[in-house]
Amino acid sequence: MKLKKLYSSREVAQHTGLTARQLQWWEQRKLFIATVPSHKTAAGGFTERRYTPIELLELMVLADLRRKGFTVQRIRKLLQVLKSRFNTRLYEAIEGGGPVTLFIDGENIYARNDAGDLFNLLDDAAQPLLMLGEDIKLRQLIARERPAKKRAKIKPATNRQRPATD
């Protein structure tokens, strides 16, 4: 993926799998607001929203969470807890780049701070967890570009001749 200064809604949709309508809906509900919001033009139309590379990476993570079945409410809570409890944004928490690192077990999202404490962000982010056992399967939450959809190959039509009838 080639990095740019700003990405249009269409480009974000291509990289994340989210639709332009989903992005618009998320912005209307103040879940995720683009750096350059859509605005009315002199001709009466509207411009396209523009997103920074950081926002694109965050949207890749959020789109992946949606595909895994996380609701918009849980995603909103994740973003709010990161901001209020850990004073960080999603970008800083993915791939170990900030004060907390995010992990997922399929149903919940966890944050591990620099001291090694683990918190369930969607349950009780104020209470560190006591983890026992070695069978706990946590994967680090990372930004992944949505794989491009494979296009179906169209077979060329064959010219079949019908048998002549008399």
Secondary structure, DSSP 8 states (H G I E B T S, - for coil): ----S-EEHHHHHHHH---HHHHHHHHHTTSS--SB---B-TTS-B---EE-HHHHHHHHHHHHHHHTT--HHHHHHHHHHHHHHHS--HHHHGGG-SSEEEEE-SS-EEEEETT--EEETTTEEEEE----SS----EE--------------------------
